[in-house]
Amino acid sequence: MLKKLTLATALTAVSAAPLMALEAQTTTELNLRSGPGPKADIVAVMPQDAAVTVDSCTTTDWCKVSFEGNEGWAYSPYLLNTTMPEPKVIYQNAEQMEVKVVKEEDNNGADAAAGATFGAAAASLLVGGPAAIAAGAILGAGAGAAAAPTEETVTYITQNPVEPVYLNGEVVVGAGIPDGVETYTVPDSEYAYVYVNDEPVVINPETRRIVYVVR
């Protein structure tokens, strides 16, 4: 009888055990934010290929992660599951990867702010699809990226701030700016700029893709 009770207790403990944290890495330089949304404060900027531990993900594609002792939230299209035989982007795959999925009831209005300006259909930075960008399909030269802008260009952008727009997703090099978003020219420069999610970004005006994030 004692053995049966012990076995039953062990099975109960196993069935009640929480899902294990997932090891992942960033596919590009990526913000670590204080909350699950583009309006949350930036806690740190994680470099490309940074190792992170994923605790859980929300139904709006943000994941709670740990990075070098910091805890925060990162956008899942730019997180690659490194524990699988074939690494796969976490975006819309959290349940299949057995990552705990939570539905946030209140994230300080981040989701509302994200779509407030242009509506859900247009409120996305991710031209070509977030998974495609995360996988590197349109990053780098293929995404219209270029060499870092001159110091004069960056100085002009920081000294001439414009009203920010809030869009779903995260600000990364290669992400596209929706057509409905107004951009601003930089005098004597080939670039334009806009402030997205409170961050100034330099864009290629022909492709409307981000080539540099001013940190």
Rosetta blueprint (number, residue, H / E / L):
1 M L
2 L H
3 K H
4 K H
5 L H
6 T H
7 L H
8 A H
9 T H
10 A H
11 L H
12 T H
13 A H
14 V H
15 S H
16 A H
17 A L
18 P L
19 L L
20 M L
21 A L
22 L E
23 E E
24 A E
25 Q E
26 T E
27 T L
28 T L
29 E L
30 L E
31 N E
32 L E
33 R E
34 S L
35 G L
36 P L
37 G L
38 P L
39 K L
40 A L
41 D L
42 I E
43 V E
44 A E
45 V E
46 M E
47 P L
48 Q L
49 D L
50 A L
51 A E
52 V E
53 T E
54 V E
55 D E
56 S E
57 C E
58 T E
59 T L
60 T L
61 D L
62 W E
63 C E
64 K E
65 V E
66 S E
67 F E
68 E L
69 G L
70 N E
71 E E
72 G E
73 W E
74 A E
75 Y E
76 S H
77 P H
78 Y H
79 L E
80 L E
81 N E
82 T L
83 T L
84 M L
85 P L
86 E L
87 P L
88 K E
89 V E
90 I L
91 Y L
92 Q L
93 N L
94 A L
95 E L
96 Q L
97 M L
98 E L
99 V L
100 K E
101 V E
102 V E
103 K L
104 E L
105 E L
106 D L
107 N L
108 N L
109 G L
110 A H
111 D H
112 A H
113 A H
114 A H
115 G H
116 A H
117 T L
118 F L
119 G L
120 A L
121 A L
122 A L
123 A L
124 S E
125 L L
126 L L
127 V L
128 G L
129 G L
130 P H
131 A H
132 A H
133 I H
134 A H
135 A L
136 G L
137 A L
138 I L
139 L L
140 G H
141 A H
142 G H
143 A H
144 G L
145 A L
146 A L
147 A L
148 A L
149 P L
150 T L
151 E H
152 E H
153 T H
154 V H
155 T H
156 Y H
157 I H
158 T H
159 Q H
160 N L
161 P L
162 V L
163 E L
164 P L
165 V E
166 Y L
167 L L
168 N E
169 G L
170 E L
171 V L
172 V L
173 V L
174 G L
175 A L
176 G E
177 I L
178 P L
179 D L
180 G L
181 V L
182 E L
183 T L
184 Y E
185 T E
186 V L
187 P L
188 D L
189 S L
190 E L
191 Y L
192 A E
193 Y E
194 V E
195 Y E
196 V E
197 N L
198 D L
199 E E
200 P E
201 V E
202 V E
203 I E
204 N E
205 P L
206 E L
207 T L
208 R L
209 R E
210 I E
211 V E
212 Y E
213 V E
214 V L
215 R L
